[in-house]
Amino acid sequence: MRARRRETTRGAATAGGEGTRASRYRNLKNPFVPTRVFSDDQVASLHEMALGMLENQGMRVLSPRGRAAFAAAGALVDESTNMVRLDRGLVAKALATVPAEVNLMARNPYRNCRVGGPHVVFAPVAGPPGVLESNGGKHTGTMADFRDFVKLSQAYDVIHVLGQMVEPQDVNIAVRHLETTHAQLTLGDKVPYFYCRGDGQLEDSFAMLRIALGKDEAAFESEAHCYTICNTNSPLQLDLPMTDGILKFASRGQLVIVTPFTLAGAMAPITIAGALTLAHAEALFGITLSQIVRPGTPVMYGSFTSNVDMKSGSPAFGTPEYTKAAFGAGQLARHINVPWRCSSATASNAADTQSVYESQMSLWGALLGGCHFILHAAGWLEGGLTASAEKFMLDVEMLQMFAEIFQPVVATADEVGVAAVAEAGPGGHFFATAHTMERYRDAFYSPLVSDWRNYGAWAADGAKTATQRAGDIARQTIANFQPPPMDQAIAEELTAFVERRKSEGGAPAVS
């Protein structure tokens, strides 16, 4: 029998970060042509209308440093109102220097990612203040929760980077960044995510990352080693920490993702086209600032456009409008040739059926729309207010399925198996043909959460739902987790840095 090697499709981590890892999930490429909801003329028109908003109305910038940077670049700044208006020539100049693709360099080179082009990066949920418990209860996020979600994010190859998976409110905010950065750097070897809460906190986080990487400032700033999200305050405002975050990340050459949060009917016009145009204007504004600071610095076009429930005013996610908005945002991002970030989102309060079909609708919008970076890809609930380990595992299952969809379908004569058809013969079966025997171990995707047994076998084994099985897998993953290797001297230096900065009081958060 001819030997046939294929990479495993299971994504669980092992000690040392290798073993059963599935390298096919490390660097995903989307082979499909992006879906369009607008014609090329319509996209160009929306872009022109967004430029008009920035020229005629502008945006309020609450950071004096941000206004100064815009003014030095030739923008019209009104200090009495904090409004900044951009000439379309200034925007065009900035867009001309944005890298269409960029590398994200991890502590472990196997975890390096590429953003842009055909590449797809999946990032975990970011920022929920609450955590859903397995019994359906909910508690305020803790540092222990944060570490558990880092472990889950590290353990599965289809999650390509780390993130601020939950807000650990049992740690004082002046030192919280020290603890969360330390957890990401010691429990993971993937690219970390840092919040923008002031220069002091970012300088600490950057210093810790340089220690972990063993790089000086020049080497660190030569490539992107971390990322952040800078949200606008829709409509048409950029607050102090987000503005200064763009300034700091751009000046250091690290990846900043400028993301307006436009809910149609609430913080944006009620139409999809209107909400997207406003979001496009705000994204252009932040992207322009990044290039003013450092031409060629990596930046992404973030989109987070959905609708609200007009009966209650609550945000709605995974809706048909959300999906169509994702398609449109992708077209606008490609129009300006800037890498695009989208999200997987749900408004469900539990890791239930609603949470899965809404998240899958979001994923279809992002991935069929050509998204390069999907935030909140695993673990998001309640419109971003809750993180869930059960939902995390359900999402990992969905992401691995999408990763398998991305794999090419081979159509060689050997794959088609004409000889197998002859071997089986009329009325026969293919279970024992040579073609099947060579391939059966890894011919199909092997599920992580799904149970494909019949009813009797499933019932005899406890009749567990997918959510219950997902919880079991999450708990087992955390219990068996082994952190990736780190040089002892580096680990000690990181710990010493954290203890010293904590003794000094850390760094205040800027709001």
C-alpha positions as CSV (number, residue, x, y, z in Angstrom):
1,M,0.0,0.0,0.0
2,R,1.4,3.4,-1.0
3,A,2.3,5.6,2.0
4,R,0.5,8.9,2.1
5,R,1.2,11.7,4.5
6,R,-1.2,14.5,5.3
7,E,-1.2,17.0,8.1
8,T,-3.5,16.4,10.9
9,T,-6.7,18.5,11.1
10,R,-6.9,18.6,14.9
11,G,-5.8,21.8,16.5
12,A,-5.0,21.0,20.1
13,A,-1.7,22.1,21.5
14,T,0.9,20.0,23.3
15,A,3.8,20.7,25.5
16,G,6.4,22.7,23.7
17,G,3.9,24.0,21.1
18,E,4.3,21.2,18.6
19,G,3.1,17.5,18.4
20,T,-0.4,17.3,17.0
21,R,-0.5,20.9,15.8
22,A,-2.0,21.4,12.4
23,S,0.2,23.6,10.3
24,R,-2.5,23.9,7.7
25,Y,-4.3,26.2,10.1
26,R,-1.3,28.5,10.8
27,N,-1.3,30.5,7.7
28,L,-4.7,30.5,6.0
29,K,-5.4,31.8,2.5
30,N,-8.9,32.6,1.3
31,P,-9.2,31.3,-2.3
32,F,-12.6,32.7,-3.0
33,V,-13.6,35.8,-5.0
34,P,-15.1,38.4,-2.5
35,T,-18.8,38.9,-2.6
36,R,-20.0,42.4,-3.8
37,V,-23.2,44.3,-2.9
38,F,-22.2,47.6,-4.7
39,S,-21.1,48.3,-8.2
40,D,-17.6,49.8,-8.8
41,D,-19.3,53.2,-9.5
42,Q,-21.3,53.0,-6.3
43,V,-18.2,52.2,-4.3
44,A,-16.4,55.2,-5.9
45,S,-19.4,57.4,-5.1
46,L,-19.5,56.3,-1.4
47,H,-15.7,57.0,-1.2
48,E,-16.2,60.5,-2.6
49,M,-19.1,61.3,-0.2
50,A,-16.9,60.2,2.7
51,L,-14.1,62.5,1.5
52,G,-16.7,65.2,1.4
53,M,-17.6,64.6,5.0
54,L,-14.0,65.0,6.1
55,E,-13.5,68.1,4.0
56,N,-16.7,69.9,4.9
57,Q,-17.5,68.7,8.4
58,G,-14.4,67.0,9.7
59,M,-14.1,65.1,13.0
60,R,-13.7,66.2,16.5
61,V,-10.3,65.2,17.9
62,L,-10.0,65.4,21.7
63,S,-6.2,64.9,21.9
64,P,-4.1,68.0,21.6
65,R,-1.2,65.9,20.3
66,G,-3.5,64.5,17.6
67,R,-4.7,67.9,16.6
68,A,-1.1,69.2,16.5
69,A,0.0,66.3,14.2
70,F,-2.9,67.0,11.8
71,A,-2.2,70.7,11.8
72,A,1.5,70.1,11.0
73,A,0.5,68.0,8.1
74,G,-1.7,70.7,6.6
75,A,-5.1,69.8,8.0
76,L,-7.5,72.6,9.0
77,V,-7.8,72.6,12.8
78,D,-10.2,74.7,14.8
79,E,-8.9,74.7,18.4
80,S,-12.1,76.4,19.7
81,T,-14.2,73.4,18.7
82,N,-11.4,70.7,18.4
83,M,-12.7,70.0,14.8
84,V,-10.2,68.8,12.2
85,R,-11.0,68.9,8.5
86,L,-8.9,67.0,5.9
87,D,-8.3,67.9,2.3
88,R,-8.8,64.9,0.0
89,G,-5.3,65.4,-1.2
90,L,-4.0,64.8,2.3
91,V,-6.0,61.6,2.5
92,A,-4.8,60.4,-0.9
93,K,-1.2,61.0,0.1
94,A,-1.7,59.0,3.3
95,L,-3.4,56.1,1.5
96,A,-0.5,55.9,-1.0
97,T,1.9,54.9,1.8
98,V,-0.2,52.2,3.5
99,P,1.3,48.7,3.1
100,A,-1.2,46.4,1.3
101,E,0.3,43.5,3.2
102,V,2.2,43.3,6.5
103,N,3.9,40.6,8.6
104,L,3.0,40.1,12.2
105,M,6.1,38.6,13.9
106,A,5.5,36.3,16.9
107,R,7.8,35.1,19.6
108,N,7.6,31.7,18.0
109,P,8.4,32.1,14.3
110,Y,5.9,29.3,13.6
111,R,3.2,31.7,14.8
112,N,4.1,34.5,12.4
113,C,1.1,35.8,10.5
114,R,0.6,37.8,7.3
115,V,-2.1,40.4,7.0
116,G,-3.6,41.4,3.6
117,G,-3.7,39.8,0.2
118,P,-5.3,36.3,0.4
119,H,-4.3,35.8,4.0
120,V,-6.8,35.4,6.9
121,V,-6.1,35.8,10.6
122,F,-8.5,34.7,13.3
123,A,-8.2,36.6,16.7
124,P,-10.1,35.8,19.9
125,V,-12.7,37.8,21.6
126,A,-11.5,41.1,23.1
127,G,-12.6,43.2,26.0
128,P,-15.8,41.7,27.6
129,P,-16.2,42.7,31.3
130,G,-18.1,39.6,32.1
131,V,-17.6,35.8,31.9
132,L,-20.4,33.3,31.4
133,E,-20.2,30.3,33.8
134,S,-21.0,26.7,32.7
135,N,-24.2,26.8,34.8
136,G,-25.5,29.8,33.0
137,G,-24.5,32.3,35.6
138,K,-22.3,35.3,35.0
139,H,-19.5,36.9,36.9
140,T,-17.1,39.9,36.6
141,G,-14.0,39.0,34.7
142,T,-10.9,38.1,36.8
143,M,-7.2,37.6,36.1
144,A,-7.7,33.9,36.4
145,D,-10.3,34.1,33.6
146,F,-7.9,36.0,31.5
147,R,-5.2,33.4,31.9
148,D,-7.7,30.6,31.0
149,F,-8.6,32.4,27.8
150,V,-5.0,32.9,26.9
151,K,-4.5,29.2,27.3
152,L,-7.5,28.4,25.1
153,S,-6.2,30.9,22.5
154,Q,-2.7,29.4,22.6
155,A,-4.0,25.8,22.4
156,Y,-5.7,25.9,19.0
157,D,-3.9,26.7,15.7
158,V,-6.9,28.2,14.1
159,I,-6.6,31.1,16.6
160,H,-3.6,32.9,15.1
161,V,-3.0,35.7,17.6
162,L,-3.7,36.4,21.3
163,G,-5.9,39.2,22.7
164,Q,-7.5,40.9,25.6
165,M,-10.1,38.2,26.0
166,V,-11.7,39.5,29.2
167,E,-11.3,42.5,31.4
168,P,-9.7,41.3,34.7
169,Q,-11.4,43.7,37.1
170,D,-9.8,42.2,40.2
171,V,-6.6,43.8,39.2
172,N,-6.1,47.6,39.7
173,I,-6.2,49.3,36.3
174,A,-2.8,51.0,36.9
175,V,-1.1,47.6,36.9
176,R,-3.6,45.5,35.0
177,H,-1.6,46.0,31.7
178,L,1.4,44.5,33.4
179,E,-0.4,41.3,34.5
180,T,-2.2,40.9,31.1
181,T,0.9,41.4,29.1
182,H,2.9,39.0,31.3
183,A,0.2,36.4,30.9
184,Q,0.2,36.7,27.1
185,L,4.0,36.6,26.9
186,T,4.5,33.6,29.2
187,L,1.4,31.5,28.5
188,G,1.5,32.1,24.7
189,D,4.0,32.5,21.9
190,K,1.6,34.1,19.4
191,V,1.4,37.9,18.6
192,P,-0.1,39.8,21.6
193,Y,-2.7,42.5,21.8
194,F,-2.2,45.7,23.9
195,Y,-4.9,48.2,24.9
196,C,-4.4,51.9,24.3
197,R,-4.8,53.4,27.7
198,G,-2.1,55.9,27.7
199,D,1.6,56.2,26.7
200,G,2.8,54.9,30.1
201,Q,1.0,51.6,29.8
202,L,2.0,51.1,26.2
203,E,5.6,51.8,27.0
204,D,5.5,49.1,29.7
205,S,3.9,46.6,27.4
206,F,6.3,47.4,24.6
207,A,9.3,47.0,26.9
208,M,8.0,43.6,28.1
209,L,7.5,42.4,24.6
210,R,11.1,43.5,23.7
211,I,12.4,41.5,26.6
212,A,10.4,38.4,25.5
213,L,11.6,38.8,21.9
214,G,15.2,39.6,22.9
215,K,15.2,42.7,20.6
216,D,16.3,46.2,21.0
217,E,14.1,49.2,20.1
218,A,15.4,49.5,16.5
219,A,14.8,45.8,15.8
220,F,11.4,45.9,17.5
221,E,10.3,48.9,15.5
222,S,11.5,47.5,12.2
223,E,8.5,45.0,12.1
224,A,5.1,44.6,13.7
225,H,5.2,42.4,16.8
226,C,1.8,43.4,18.4
227,Y,-1.5,44.9,17.4
228,T,-4.2,47.1,18.9
229,I,-7.7,48.3,18.0
230,C,-8.4,52.0,18.0
231,N,-12.2,52.8,17.8
232,T,-13.7,56.0,16.8
233,N,-16.5,57.4,18.8
234,S,-19.1,57.4,16.1
235,P,-20.3,59.7,14.8
236,L,-17.3,61.8,13.9
237,Q,-15.2,61.9,17.1
238,L,-11.8,60.5,18.0
239,D,-11.2,60.5,21.8
240,L,-8.0,61.0,23.8
241,P,-6.7,57.4,24.4
242,M,-7.6,56.2,20.9
243,T,-5.9,59.2,19.2
244,D,-2.8,58.9,21.3
245,G,-2.9,55.1,20.7
246,I,-2.7,55.7,17.0
247,L,0.2,58.1,17.5
248,K,2.1,55.7,19.7
249,F,1.6,52.5,17.7
250,A,2.3,54.3,14.4
251,S,5.5,55.9,15.8
252,R,6.7,52.4,16.8
253,G,5.8,50.7,13.6
254,Q,3.2,48.4,15.3
255,L,-0.1,47.3,13.7
256,V,-3.0,49.6,14.6
257,I,-6.5,48.7,13.4
258,V,-8.7,51.8,13.1
259,T,-12.3,50.7,13.6
260,P,-15.4,52.8,13.6
261,F,-18.4,51.3,15.5
262,T,-21.4,52.4,13.5
263,L,-24.8,51.0,14.4
264,A,-27.3,51.9,11.7
265,G,-30.2,53.9,13.2
266,A,-28.2,54.8,16.4
267,M,-24.7,56.1,15.8
268,A,-25.0,56.2,12.0
269,P,-27.7,56.8,9.3
270,I,-30.3,54.0,9.4
271,T,-29.4,52.7,5.9
272,I,-26.5,50.3,5.2
273,A,-25.0,52.7,2.6
274,G,-25.2,55.6,4.9
275,A,-23.7,53.7,7.9
276,L,-20.9,52.4,5.7
277,T,-20.1,55.8,4.3
278,L,-19.8,57.4,7.7
279,A,-17.7,54.5,8.9
280,H,-15.5,54.8,5.8
281,A,-14.9,58.5,6.5
282,E,-13.9,57.8,10.1
283,A,-11.6,55.0,9.1
284,L,-10.0,57.2,6.5
285,F,-9.4,59.8,9.2
286,G,-7.6,57.5,11.6
287,I,-5.6,55.8,8.8
288,T,-4.5,59.2,7.6
289,L,-3.3,60.1,11.1
290,S,-1.2,56.9,11.2
291,Q,0.6,57.8,8.0
292,I,1.1,61.4,9.0
293,V,3.0,60.0,12.0
294,R,5.1,57.5,10.1
295,P,4.5,56.9,6.4
296,G,4.4,53.2,5.6
297,T,3.5,52.1,9.2
298,P,1.1,49.1,9.2
299,V,-2.5,50.0,9.6
300,M,-5.8,48.2,8.9
301,Y,-9.2,49.4,7.8
302,G,-11.6,48.2,10.6
303,S,-15.3,47.8,10.1
304,F,-18.0,47.1,12.7
305,T,-21.2,48.1,11.1
306,S,-24.5,46.6,12.1
307,N,-28.0,47.6,13.0
308,V,-30.0,48.1,16.2
309,D,-33.3,46.5,17.3
310,M,-35.6,49.5,16.6
311,K,-38.0,48.3,19.3
312,S,-35.5,48.3,22.1
313,G,-32.5,50.2,20.8
314,S,-30.2,47.2,21.6
315,P,-27.4,46.3,19.2
316,A,-28.1,43.4,16.8
317,F,-25.4,41.2,15.4
318,G,-25.2,38.4,12.9
319,T,-28.2,39.9,11.1
320,P,-28.7,40.0,7.3
321,E,-27.8,43.7,7.5
322,Y,-24.6,42.9,9.3
323,T,-23.6,40.5,6.6
324,K,-24.4,42.8,3.8
325,A,-22.5,45.6,5.6
326,A,-19.5,43.4,5.8
327,F,-19.6,42.8,2.1
328,G,-19.8,46.5,1.4
329,A,-17.0,47.3,3.9
330,G,-14.8,44.9,2.2
331,Q,-15.4,46.6,-1.1
332,L,-14.6,50.0,0.4
333,A,-11.4,48.7,1.9
334,R,-10.3,47.2,-1.4
335,H,-11.1,50.4,-3.1
336,I,-8.4,52.1,-1.1
337,N,-6.1,49.1,-1.1
338,V,-5.9,48.8,2.7
339,P,-6.1,45.5,4.6
340,W,-9.5,44.9,6.2
341,R,-10.6,43.8,9.7
342,C,-14.1,42.5,10.4
343,S,-15.7,40.5,13.3
344,S,-17.7,37.5,14.3
345,A,-20.4,38.7,16.6
346,T,-23.7,37.7,18.2
347,A,-26.2,39.3,20.5
348,S,-27.1,36.1,22.2
349,N,-26.7,35.9,26.0
350,A,-25.9,32.2,26.1
351,A,-23.7,29.7,24.2
352,D,-26.8,28.5,22.4
353,T,-28.2,28.0,19.0
354,Q,-28.8,31.7,18.5
355,S,-25.2,32.4,19.3
356,V,-23.9,29.9,16.7
357,Y,-26.1,30.9,13.8
358,E,-25.5,34.6,14.4
359,S,-21.8,34.1,14.6
360,Q,-21.8,32.0,11.5
361,M,-23.8,34.7,9.6
362,S,-21.1,37.1,10.7
363,L,-18.3,34.8,9.6
364,W,-20.0,34.3,6.2
365,G,-20.1,38.1,5.8
366,A,-16.5,38.5,6.7
367,L,-15.0,35.6,4.9
368,L,-17.1,35.7,1.7
369,G,-16.4,39.5,1.8
370,G,-12.7,38.9,1.7
371,C,-11.7,39.9,5.3
372,H,-8.1,39.7,6.3
373,F,-8.4,39.8,10.1
374,I,-11.4,38.6,12.1
375,L,-11.6,39.9,15.6
376,H,-13.8,38.3,18.2
377,A,-13.6,35.1,16.2
378,A,-13.9,32.9,19.3
379,G,-15.7,33.4,22.6
380,W,-17.9,36.5,22.1
381,L,-21.4,36.7,23.6
382,E,-24.0,39.4,24.5
383,G,-22.8,41.9,22.0
384,G,-19.3,41.8,23.4
385,L,-20.2,42.1,27.1
386,T,-19.5,38.5,27.9
387,A,-16.8,35.9,27.2
388,S,-17.6,32.2,27.2
389,A,-15.3,29.2,27.2
390,E,-18.2,27.1,25.8
391,K,-18.7,29.6,23.0
392,F,-15.0,29.7,22.4
393,M,-14.9,26.0,21.6
394,L,-18.0,26.1,19.5
395,D,-16.4,28.9,17.5
396,V,-13.1,27.0,17.1
397,E,-15.1,24.2,15.6
398,M,-16.7,26.7,13.1
399,L,-13.3,28.3,12.3
400,Q,-11.7,25.0,11.7
401,M,-14.5,24.1,9.3
402,F,-13.9,27.4,7.4
403,A,-10.2,26.6,7.4
404,E,-11.0,23.2,5.8
405,I,-13.2,25.0,3.2
406,F,-10.2,27.1,2.2
407,Q,-8.1,24.0,1.5
408,P,-7.8,23.2,-2.2
409,V,-9.7,20.4,-3.8
410,V,-7.3,18.1,-5.7
411,A,-8.6,16.7,-8.9
412,T,-5.8,14.5,-10.2
413,A,-6.5,11.1,-11.7
414,D,-5.1,9.5,-8.6
415,E,-7.6,11.5,-6.4
416,V,-10.6,10.8,-8.7
417,G,-10.0,7.1,-8.3
418,V,-11.2,5.6,-11.5
419,A,-9.5,2.3,-10.5
420,A,-11.5,2.3,-7.3
421,V,-14.8,2.5,-9.3
422,A,-13.7,-0.6,-11.2
423,E,-12.6,-2.4,-8.1
424,A,-15.9,-1.8,-6.3
425,G,-18.0,-2.8,-9.4
426,P,-21.7,-2.5,-10.0
427,G,-23.6,-2.7,-6.7
428,G,-20.4,-2.9,-4.6
429,H,-19.0,-0.5,-2.0
430,F,-15.9,1.5,-1.5
431,F,-15.1,0.8,2.2
432,A,-12.4,-1.7,1.4
433,T,-11.0,-0.5,-1.9
434,A,-7.3,0.4,-2.0
435,H,-8.2,4.0,-2.8
436,T,-10.2,4.2,0.4
437,M,-7.8,2.3,2.6
438,E,-5.0,4.7,1.6
439,R,-7.1,7.7,2.6
440,Y,-9.7,6.9,5.2
441,R,-7.7,8.0,8.3
442,D,-7.6,11.7,7.1
443,A,-9.9,11.9,4.1
444,F,-12.5,14.1,5.9
445,Y,-12.5,16.8,8.6
446,S,-12.5,15.3,12.1
447,P,-14.8,17.3,14.3
448,L,-13.7,18.8,17.6
449,V,-17.1,19.3,19.2
450,S,-19.7,17.6,16.9
451,D,-20.9,14.1,17.9
452,W,-21.7,12.0,14.8
453,R,-22.7,8.8,16.7
454,N,-26.3,7.5,16.4
455,Y,-28.9,8.3,19.0
456,G,-28.3,5.2,21.1
457,A,-24.6,5.7,21.4
458,W,-25.0,9.4,22.1
459,A,-27.7,8.8,24.8
460,A,-25.7,6.0,26.5
461,D,-22.8,8.4,26.8
462,G,-24.8,11.1,28.7
463,A,-26.8,12.7,25.9
464,K,-24.7,15.8,26.1
465,T,-25.5,18.8,23.9
466,A,-22.8,20.5,21.8
467,T,-22.6,23.3,24.4
468,Q,-21.9,20.8,27.2
469,R,-19.3,19.0,25.1
470,A,-17.7,22.3,24.3
471,G,-17.5,23.1,28.0
472,D,-15.9,19.7,28.7
473,I,-13.3,20.3,25.9
474,A,-12.5,23.8,27.2
475,R,-12.0,22.6,30.8
476,Q,-9.8,19.7,29.6
477,T,-7.7,21.9,27.4
478,I,-7.1,24.3,30.3
479,A,-6.3,21.5,32.8
480,N,-3.8,19.9,30.4
481,F,-2.3,23.1,29.2
482,Q,1.5,23.4,29.1
483,P,3.0,26.8,28.3
484,P,5.3,27.2,25.4
485,P,9.0,27.1,26.3
486,M,10.7,30.3,27.4
487,D,14.4,30.9,28.4
488,Q,14.6,31.0,32.2
489,A,16.6,34.2,32.2
490,I,14.0,35.9,30.0
491,A,11.2,34.7,32.2
492,E,12.9,36.0,35.3
493,E,13.6,39.4,33.6
494,L,9.9,39.7,32.7
495,T,8.8,38.9,36.2
496,A,11.3,41.3,37.7
497,F,10.1,44.1,35.3
498,V,6.5,43.5,36.4
499,E,7.3,43.5,40.1
500,R,9.4,46.7,39.8
501,R,6.7,48.5,37.9
502,K,4.0,47.4,40.3
503,S,6.1,48.6,43.2
504,E,6.4,52.0,41.4
505,G,2.6,52.1,41.0
506,G,2.3,51.1,37.4
507,A,1.0,53.6,35.0
508,P,-2.3,55.5,35.1
509,A,-5.0,54.7,32.5
510,V,-6.0,57.6,30.2
511,S,-9.6,58.0,29.4
